[in-house]
Amino acid sequence: MMRVLEFIVALIIVAVVGVVVGVIMPGSGHVERSLVFGKDMRQVYDILDNYRRFEDYSSLRQDDPQIQYKLSGNAYGPGAQISWNSDKIGDGTLTIASAEPDFYKIDNTVNSAKIIWNLDNGWRGQDKHFTLDLERQGSRHQLTKVTWSYDVAYGFNLVNRYSNLYIHGAPDSLIQSSLGNLQNVLAAVPNIDYGTLVPYIRPTQPTPMLLVPTSIQRSGGLAALDETTAAAVKQIQDTAKKLGVNVVGPRVIFTTSYGDQTYAFDVGMPIDATSLTVAGQSQELTAPQPPKLGEEAPAEASSAPASASSTAADAKPAGPQPGDHDRFGRLIVGGNVRATLAFGEPSLVGVWNGTGAGVPLTRDMLKAYAQTHGYKFDEVTNRLYDIEVQPETKDKDGNVTTYAKFEVFLPLIGDNVPEQTPEQAAGIPQPTLEPAPASSASAPAAAGSAAAASSSEAPAEAASAGE
C-alpha cells in the first residue's frame, strides 16, 4: 500500500512540475533563416507574392513526392491561396495576408518589403504565419536578402507550449530547404529589370497565316531585318495572290532563335481562308505541333530540274513537296512558304514604342516576368512573336516624328493561366505612342518604351481598365 501511495505522490509531483515548467515556457515561438540572392528585389518580391511557383521551391514535395497542390483565391497578392493534400505530411493551406509596399511601388528607390503568409496546418498553436522580409544589399543594390521567419502563438495551452521545443524541426527545416530551392528557381530567371514593362494577358483567336522562314546576321542590324522582312512580305503577297486569298492584317515576326550571331525567324501575314488548295488538293490549316524527339528539319524541295536521262521514277523530286507538311505540321504551299493556324492561346503582351531594336529586350522582359509570376510557356511550338501595329512616321525631310508601336506576344500554356496580370487588375495603362524627341536621330532608351509607364506608376482610377 505504501508503494502505491509513493507512486501516486510521484505522479502528482511530476504533474505539478510539468505544469509549472509549461507555465514558465514562452507563449509563442519564432524561428528565422536568411539567404542573399543575386537578383533585383522586384523579381524576388514577385515570385513570393504569388503561389504559382511555390511547388517548385517548397520542400514539401521532397517530403512527399505524391503531394497534391491546388491554387485558389486571387492569382497574385493578398488573397492568393494554395492548399495541399498529403497522406504523409498532412494537409495545409497558405494564404497571402499582406504585401507591403504594393508591387507597382517596388522600384530602385525602395530598399525593403515585407510579405506575410498565414498558415493553416497540423502544427500546434494559433496565429501561425510566415514573414518574408526583403532587403536590398550590395554596393549597387543589386542583391536581395530574404529573411524567412515563422511565428506561432501557444496561448495557455501547455501541450502547445511544449511543442516549442520542436520548432527547429519541421518549421525550421522547411524554411531552410525552401530558401535553397528558391535560389535555384531564381537562378533560371534572366537577370533583367522589367520594372518599365506593363504586360497584359489577352486571349487570341486561331488565325490562318502564310509564313516564310528566314534568318539574318545580327551584325546587319535593323537594315538587314527590314530588307529581309520586306522580301518575305512580298513573297507572301505574291503567294496569296496565286492562291486566290487575301492578306488581311499586318506582318508578324515569329522568333525561332535569337543567337549571338544569327537571328532566325518566320515572317507571317494573316489571310482570310482556313483551307487552301495546294497541288490540286484542298487542305484545312491546323495549328503547329511539337516536332517528334530527334526529328530533323527536312531538306527543302530542290529547284534543279531532273536530268534528261532520268526515268519517271528517278525524276521524282527529293524532299517535301507542295501539299506535304513540315515537321511542325505546317502545310508546305510552295518554295519557302508555309501555311498554318497561328495564335489561339492566351498571351502575355508587352508594348514597345520605338525602333525595332527594342523588341528583343521586350521579349526578354516578358520571359523573366512570366517566370517570376508562374506563367508557363513553350518557345519551341508556341513561339514569341511581335506585330508592328503602327509604323513610325516621318516628316518631309525624313526625320522621325512618331516612333513605331510594337506589340510583343508570349503565348502561355497550361490550365491555370489567370485572366489578368497584376498590372492589368490594378488598372495600370500600357504605354501609348508619343512624338519622337526633337533629335530624330536619337532612339528611345533601351530599358523601356519611349513612352513607357513605370511600374511605380499609381493605378488608374476605378473607371479605367474595364472597371
C-alpha positions in Angstrom: 0.0 0.0 0.0 2.8 2.4 0.9 4.4 1.8 -2.5 1.2 2.7 -4.2 1.0 5.9 -2.3 4.6 6.8 -3.1 3.8 6.2 -6.8 0.8 8.4 -6.7 2.7 11.2 -4.9 5.5 10.9 -7.5 2.9 11.3 -10.3 1.5 14.3 -8.6 4.9 15.9 -8.2 5.7 15.2 -11.9 2.4 16.7 -13.0 2.9 19.8 -10.9 6.5 20.2 -12.2 5.2 19.7 -15.7 2.5 22.4 -15.2 5.0 24.8 -13.7 7.5 24.3 -16.4 4.8 24.7 -19.0 3.6 27.9 -17.4 7.0 29.4 -17.4 7.8 28.3 -21.0 7.2 31.0 -23.7 3.7 31.5 -25.0 5.0 32.0 -28.6 7.6 30.6 -30.9 9.9 32.2 -33.5 12.5 30.8 -35.9 14.1 32.5 -38.9 16.7 31.9 -41.6 18.2 34.3 -44.2 19.8 34.0 -47.6 21.1 36.6 -50.1 20.0 36.3 -53.7 21.8 37.8 -56.7 18.6 39.2 -58.0 16.8 42.5 -58.1 14.3 42.9 -55.3 11.3 43.2 -57.7 12.0 39.7 -59.1 12.2 38.2 -55.6 9.1 40.1 -54.5 7.1 38.9 -57.5 7.9 35.3 -57.1 7.0 35.4 -53.3 3.8 37.4 -53.8 2.0 34.6 -55.6 2.0 30.8 -55.2 2.3 29.8 -58.8 6.0 28.8 -58.3 5.5 27.6 -54.7 5.5 23.9 -55.8 8.9 24.5 -57.5 10.8 25.8 -54.4 8.8 24.4 -51.4 10.5 21.5 -49.7 7.1 19.8 -49.2 7.4 17.7 -52.3 10.8 16.5 -51.1 9.0 15.2 -48.0 6.2 13.6 -50.1 6.6 13.2 -53.9 2.8 12.4 -54.1 1.7 15.7 -52.6 -1.2 17.4 -54.4 -1.5 21.2 -54.7 -4.4 23.4 -55.6 -4.4 27.2 -56.3 -7.4 29.3 -55.3 -8.3 32.9 -54.4 -6.5 35.7 -56.1 -3.9 35.0 -58.7 -1.5 37.4 -57.1 -1.0 39.4 -53.9 -3.2 39.4 -50.7 -6.0 36.8 -51.0 -3.9 34.4 -53.1 -4.1 30.9 -51.7 -2.5 27.5 -52.1 -3.6 24.3 -50.4 -2.1 20.8 -50.3 -3.1 17.2 -49.6 -0.7 14.6 -48.4 -1.1 11.3 -46.7 2.5 11.6 -45.4 2.8 15.1 -44.0 -0.9 16.1 -43.7 -3.0 18.8 -45.3 -2.4 22.5 -45.2 -3.2 25.9 -46.6 -1.2 29.1 -47.1 -2.8 32.5 -47.7 -1.1 35.8 -48.6 -2.3 38.1 -45.8 -0.4 41.2 -46.7 2.4 42.5 -49.0 4.0 45.9 -48.4 4.5 48.0 -50.4 2.3 47.3 -53.4 4.1 45.7 -56.3 3.8 48.8 -58.5 5.7 50.8 -55.9 8.8 48.4 -56.0 11.4 50.4 -57.8 15.1 51.3 -57.3 14.2 53.7 -54.6 12.5 51.1 -52.4 15.0 49.2 -50.2 12.8 46.9 -48.2 9.5 45.0 -48.5 7.5 42.5 -46.4 5.1 39.7 -47.3 3.1 37.7 -44.7 1.7 34.2 -45.4 -0.9 32.9 -43.0 -0.6 29.1 -42.3 -3.3 26.6 -41.5 -1.9 23.1 -41.0 -1.4 20.4 -38.4 1.4 22.2 -36.5 0.4 23.1 -32.9 -0.5 26.7 -32.0 -2.6 29.6 -33.3 -1.9 32.6 -35.5 0.7 30.6 -37.4 2.3 32.7 -40.2 5.5 33.1 -42.2 7.0 36.5 -42.7 9.3 37.2 -45.6 11.4 40.3 -45.2 13.2 41.6 -48.3 16.1 44.0 -48.1 18.3 45.4 -50.9 22.0 44.8 -50.4 25.3 45.2 -52.3 27.2 48.3 -53.4 24.8 48.8 -56.3 21.7 47.4 -54.5 21.5 44.5 -57.0 21.3 41.9 -54.3 18.3 40.9 -52.2 18.5 39.5 -48.7 15.4 37.4 -47.8 14.7 36.7 -44.1 12.1 34.0 -43.9 10.6 33.6 -40.4 7.9 31.5 -38.7 5.8 32.8 -35.8 3.2 31.0 -33.7 1.2 31.7 -30.6 0.7 29.0 -28.0 -1.6 30.8 -25.5 -2.0 28.9 -22.2 -2.3 25.5 -23.9 0.6 23.7 -22.0 0.9 21.0 -24.7 1.3 23.6 -27.4 3.9 25.4 -25.3 5.9 22.2 -25.1 5.8 21.9 -28.9 8.0 25.0 -29.0 10.8 22.5 -28.1 10.4 21.1 -31.6 10.2 24.4 -33.6 13.6 23.7 -35.0 12.2 20.5 -36.5 9.6 20.8 -39.4 9.2 24.6 -39.4 12.9 25.3 -39.4 13.8 22.6 -42.0 11.0 23.7 -44.3 12.3 27.3 -44.3 16.0 26.4 -44.8 15.3 23.9 -47.6 12.8 26.1 -49.3 15.3 29.0 -49.3 17.9 26.9 -51.0 15.3 25.7 -53.6 14.2 29.3 -54.2 17.8 30.2 -55.1 17.8 27.5 -57.8 14.4 28.7 -59.2 15.6 32.3 -59.3 18.9 31.3 -60.9 16.9 30.3 -64.0 15.2 33.7 -64.4 17.0 36.1 -66.7 18.6 38.8 -64.6 16.8 41.7 -66.3 15.0 44.7 -64.9 11.4 44.5 -66.2 10.2 47.4 -64.0 9.1 49.5 -67.0 7.1 46.7 -68.5 3.3 46.8 -68.2 2.2 43.4 -69.5 -1.4 42.4 -70.1 -2.9 38.9 -70.6 -5.0 38.8 -73.8 -7.0 36.0 -75.4 -6.1 35.3 -79.1 -8.1 33.6 -81.8 -6.7 30.9 -84.2 -5.8 32.8 -87.3 -4.9 31.4 -90.8 -1.5 32.6 -91.8 1.2 32.3 -94.5 4.7 32.1 -93.3 8.2 32.4 -94.7 11.1 31.0 -92.6 14.2 33.1 -92.9 17.2 34.5 -90.9 19.7 37.3 -90.9 23.2 38.0 -89.4 22.7 40.2 -86.4 25.7 42.3 -87.5 23.4 43.6 -90.3 21.3 45.4 -87.7 17.8 46.9 -88.4 18.6 47.4 -92.1 19.1 43.7 -92.7 15.9 42.9 -90.7 13.9 45.4 -92.7 15.2 44.2 -96.0 14.7 40.6 -95.3 11.2 41.2 -93.8 10.2 43.2 -96.9 11.3 40.4 -99.2 9.4 37.9 -97.2 6.3 40.1 -97.2 6.4 40.4 -101.0 6.8 36.6 -101.3 3.7 36.1 -99.1 1.7 38.6 -101.0 2.6 37.0 -104.3 1.7 33.6 -103.0 -1.6 34.8 -101.6 -2.5 36.2 -105.0 -1.7 32.9 -106.7 -3.8 31.0 -104.1 -6.7 33.4 -104.5 -6.8 34.5 -100.9 -6.4 38.0 -99.3 -3.9 39.2 -96.8 -6.0 40.8 -94.0 -3.5 42.1 -91.4 -0.1 43.5 -90.6 3.1 41.4 -90.8 4.0 39.2 -87.8 7.5 38.1 -86.9 7.8 34.8 -85.0 11.2 34.4 -83.3 12.8 31.0 -83.8 16.2 31.6 -82.4 17.9 34.9 -81.3 21.5 33.8 -81.2 24.7 35.8 -80.7 25.4 36.0 -84.4 22.2 34.9 -86.2 18.6 35.8 -85.8 16.2 33.1 -87.2 12.6 33.9 -87.5 9.4 33.4 -89.6 7.7 36.3 -91.3 3.9 35.8 -91.3 0.8 37.6 -92.6 -2.8 36.6 -91.8 -5.1 35.5 -94.6 -8.9 35.2 -95.0 -9.0 31.4 -95.7 -8.7 28.4 -93.3 -8.3 25.9 -96.2 -6.1 26.1 -99.2 -5.9 24.2 -102.5 -2.3 23.2 -102.9 -1.1 20.6 -105.6 -4.7 20.1 -106.6 -6.0 19.1 -103.1 -8.0 21.2 -100.6 -6.4 21.1 -97.1 -7.6 22.5 -93.8 -4.9 24.5 -91.9 -4.0 23.3 -88.5 -2.1 24.6 -85.5 1.6 23.9 -85.3 2.6 20.7 -83.5 5.7 20.0 -81.5 8.2 18.0 -83.6 9.0 14.5 -82.6 12.0 13.9 -80.4 15.1 13.6 -82.6 13.3 14.6 -85.8 15.5 16.7 -88.0 14.3 19.6 -90.2 13.6 18.2 -93.7 15.5 19.3 -96.7 13.8 21.9 -98.8 12.5 20.9 -102.2 15.1 21.0 -104.9 14.6 23.6 -107.6 17.0 21.9 -110.0 15.4 20.1 -113.0 15.8 16.4 -113.4 18.4 15.2 -116.0 17.1 14.3 -119.4 18.3 10.7 -118.9 16.3 10.2 -115.7 13.4 7.8 -115.8 10.0 8.9 -114.5 10.7 7.2 -111.2 14.1 8.8 -110.9 12.8 12.2 -111.7 10.7 12.4 -108.5 12.0 15.4 -106.6 13.6 14.7 -103.3 12.4 16.3 -100.1 9.0 17.7 -99.1 6.7 19.0 -101.9 3.8 21.4 -102.0 0.9 19.8 -100.2 3.2 18.0 -97.7 3.6 19.1 -94.1 6.9 20.1 -92.4 8.0 18.8 -89.0 5.7 21.3 -87.2 2.7 20.1 -89.1 2.5 23.3 -91.3 1.3 23.0 -94.8 4.0 23.4 -97.5 2.5 25.8 -100.0 5.4 26.1 -102.3 9.0 27.3 -102.3 9.7 28.6 -98.8 6.1 29.4 -98.0 4.2 27.6 -95.2 0.6 27.9 -94.1 -0.7 27.3 -90.6 -3.3 28.3 -87.9 -1.4 30.7 -85.7 -2.3 32.1 -82.3 -5.2 30.7 -80.3 -3.5 30.8 -76.8 -3.9 33.4 -74.1 -0.7 35.6 -74.4 1.3 37.8 -72.2 1.6 41.1 -74.2 4.1 43.9 -73.8 4.1 47.2 -75.7 7.3 48.7 -77.2 7.2 52.2 -78.7 10.4 52.9 -80.6 12.6 51.3 -83.2 12.8 47.5 -83.8 16.0 47.4 -81.7 13.9 47.4 -78.6 11.8 44.4 -79.4 14.4 41.7 -78.3 14.7 43.3 -74.9 10.9 43.4 -74.6 10.9 39.6 -75.4 13.4 39.0 -72.6 11.4 41.1 -70.2 8.3 39.1 -70.9 10.1 35.8 -70.3 11.5 36.9 -67.0 8.2 38.3 -65.9 6.4 35.1 -66.8 8.9 33.0 -64.8 8.5 35.1 -61.6 4.7 35.1 -61.9 4.5 31.4 -62.7 3.1 31.6 -66.3 4.1 28.6 -68.3 5.3 28.9 -71.9 6.9 26.9 -74.7 9.2 28.6 -77.1 9.5 25.6 -79.5 5.9 25.3 -80.7 4.3 28.4 -79.3 7.0 30.9 -80.1 7.2 34.6 -79.2 6.0 36.9 -81.9 5.7 40.7 -82.5 3.4 42.8 -84.5 4.1 46.3 -85.8 0.7 47.7 -85.1 1.6 51.2 -86.1 4.6 52.1 -88.2 6.8 55.1 -87.5 6.0 58.4 -89.2 8.5 60.8 -90.8 8.3 64.4 -91.9 9.2 65.5 -95.4 12.9 65.7 -94.5 12.9 62.1 -93.4 13.1 62.8 -89.7 11.1 60.5 -87.4 8.1 62.3 -85.9 6.4 59.4 -84.2 8.0 56.1 -83.2 6.6 52.8 -84.3 4.4 50.8 -81.9 5.1 47.1 -81.5 3.1 44.6 -79.5 5.2 41.6 -78.4 3.4 38.4 -77.5 4.4 35.5 -75.3 1.9 32.6 -75.8 1.0 31.0 -72.4 0.2 27.3 -72.0 -1.4 25.2 -69.2 -4.8 25.2 -67.5 -4.1 27.8 -64.8 -3.5 30.9 -66.9 -5.1 33.9 -65.0 -7.4 36.3 -66.7 -5.3 39.4 -65.9 -1.8 40.4 -64.8 -1.4 42.3 -61.5 -0.8 45.5 -63.6 -4.0 44.8 -65.6 -6.1 44.2 -62.5 -4.7 47.4 -60.9 -5.7 49.4 -63.9 -2.1 50.5 -64.8 -2.3 51.5 -68.5 0.1 50.2 -71.1 2.3 52.8 -72.7 1.0 54.8 -75.7 2.7 56.5 -78.6 4.2 59.9 -78.1 6.0 62.2 -80.5 9.7 61.4 -81.1 12.2 63.7 -79.4 13.4 66.8 -81.2 16.5 65.0 -82.4 15.0 62.2 -84.6 18.4 60.5 -84.7 18.1 59.6 -81.1 16.4 56.3 -80.2 14.4 55.6 -77.1 16.2 54.2 -74.1 16.9 50.5 -74.4 15.4 49.6 -71.0 11.8 50.7 -71.8 9.5 52.3 -74.2 9.9 55.9 -75.4 6.6 56.4 -73.6 6.8 53.6 -71.1 4.8 53.7 -67.9 6.9 52.9 -65.0 5.9 50.0 -62.7 5.9 52.5 -59.9 3.1 54.5 -61.5 -0.1 54.6 -59.4 -3.0 52.5 -60.6 -5.7 54.3 -62.6 -9.0 55.1 -61.0 -11.8 52.5 -61.0 -13.1 53.9 -64.2 -10.2 52.6 -66.2 -9.1 49.1 -67.3 -12.7 47.9 -67.6 -13.8 48.6 -64.0 
